[in-house]
Amino acid sequence: MAKNRKIKIKRALVSVSDKTGIVDFAKKLHNLNIEIISTGGTEKLLRKNKIPVVPAEKFSGSPEMMGGRVKTLVPQIHGGILSRRKEDRDETKKHGIKEIDLVVVNLYPFEETIKKPNIELDEAIENIDIGGPTMLRSAAKNFFHVAVVSSPNLYDSFIADLKSESGKCSYETRRKLSLKAFEHVANYDIAIANFLSTYDDEAPENFFSSHKLKQVLRYGENPHQEANFYINSGSEGAGITSAEQIQGKELSYNNIADTDAAIECVSNFEKPSCVIVKHANPCGVASGKTLLEAYEKAFSCDETSAFGGIIALNKTLDKFTAKKIIDNQFVEVIAAPAINPAAKKIIATKKNVRLLLVKDLFQKPTGFKTLTMNQGILVQNVDDGVVSKKDLKVVTKKKPTSKQVNDALFAWRVGKYVKSNAIVYAKNNMTLGIGAGQMSRIDSAEIAVSKAKKAGFNLKGATMASDAFFPFRDSIDEAAKNGIQCVIQPGGSIRDKEVIAAANEANMIMFFTSMRHFRH
C-alpha cells in the first residue's frame, strides 16, 4: 500500500514554546539537508545559533500580525501540511503551496501558567495556543504523508530513526507520532476546559480527566485482570504518585492502592507516626516520641494483620526503625519522606521489600475523587474536612479532660481512613482496635473489641471514634461494658437523644463533630 511507504523528509516547520533541546535537534535536521521554516522566538534562537532558517512569513507570504496571534493560520502553511501529495498536487501548484514533510511544535505553557497563585483570567486566556494545536492536528491527521514531533522527549528517537533510514521516516514511526500529537492536543484542551469550568457555579456538562502512564503493571487486583498506573497529566504528583522506588520488586496494583491509603493517613500526624495498612484499611496507627516507638506501638495493635502489610512513616526512616521492621515482620512496602543511608542498607538485606521515597508526603490531595460505574463515573471533591478541638461539641453531662480531647482527635483522624462502617478504639496516641467495612455499626464495634482483646489491650479509659452517627444505642452499650469512657461521632441521628442518654447512663463523655467521613 502506497500510504505505508517511507517518506523523505525535505522540509520541516519548527515552532516551539518549550525550547529544550531544540537547537541541537535543528542542527541535526540541517545536517540531514532538511530545510527549516520557523516562527517568532524559535526562529531567533535558531538564527542566533547559526542554523539556516526560512521565516514563516517569507515562506507563506503572509505577515505575522495581532501581536503574534496570527502567524501560521494561512493556506500556504496548512496546505503544505495537509496536502495529500499526488492527489492534491495540481492544487498545490496552482496556489504556489510547498509541501511540508515534518511539523515540530509544542504549545504555549497553559498548564504552567494556571498553576500561578491568583492567576488572572486574561493572562490564562493569552496562554491558550491556537496555531500550535491546529498545526499538530493537521500534521497528525495527514500522517500518511507527514511526520509530527510534539515533545522534546521525542527528538532523539526521531533523529535516530531518520539516520537509520537515510533521511526517511517510516510509516510506523509516523503513525505512533500522530497518536502522541493527538494525545498532546487532547490533554491541552482538557486543561483549558477544566480551568474555565472553575468560573462557573454549575456542574460542568462534561467531566474531563487526563492521565499519563507511570507504570505498566503485571496485573490488577487479580492475576486475570490487566492494569496500568496513571497519574494526573500536568501534575508533578503527590503521595504515591510522586514516590520514587528505591529498591524491591515491582509495585503491584494492590500495593499501590494500599500504599496510597497509608500515606494519606500518616500525613495527618505531626509527631513521629506509623500507619500499617492491610487491604486498604489501617490495622495499626500510632504516634510516639521516636519513629521506632511509633512503629512498635502500631505493630502491637494487630500483629496478625500487619503480616504482609504496607508501612507508611511520616519522618526520616532511621536505622533503628528499619532494623526493627526487617527483624519483626514480613512487609510488602515501606514508604517514608526521607531515608537514612544506614536504614537503606538494612532494608537492602531484604531485596524484595519495596522501599519508597515519598517526596511530597505532606501535600494534601486536591481536585476530585472518582468512582467508576458501569458506563459511568461518580465524581466528588476530595474529603479534606478536618476537625479540631474548637469544632468539638460536648453533648453529655460529663466533661472531658485535655487528654481525652487529644485521644478523641487522634481516633477521629484514624477513623477517616477506615472503610465504613468504621469504629476505632484508641488511647495514648495509638489504636487499640479497629473495626472496618461492616454492614452494621455494631458489628464493627464488636470486631474492634475482639481485635483489642486479641492484642492484649485493656480498653478501660479508651476513646471510641465512629465515622458516622450511631443509629441505635447498641454500639454505646458495647463500648461501655468494655470500659470505654469517651466517644466521638458526627451526630445527626433521629435517635441522638437515645444515644446520648446511653452515654450518660455509663458516665461517658460524648463529642459531636457535625462532620461525617464515610469511606467506600
PyMOL commands that set and color helices and strands:
alter all, ss='L'
color gray80, all
select helices_A, chain A and resi 2-4+22-31+40-48+56-60+66-68+75-82+85-94+110-114+121-126+131-141+152-164+171-197+239-242+253-266+291-301+303-306+319-328+341-348+389-391+402-415+441-454+474-481+496-505
alter helices_A, ss='H'
color red, helices_A
select strands_A, chain A and resi 7-8+11-16+35-38+54-55+102-106+147-149+168-169+211-216+228-232+243-247+273-278+281-287+309-313+331-336+354-358+368-373+376-381+393-394+423-426+431-435+463-466+486-489+509-512
alter strands_A, ss='S'
color yellow, strands_A
deselect
rebuild
show_as cartoon
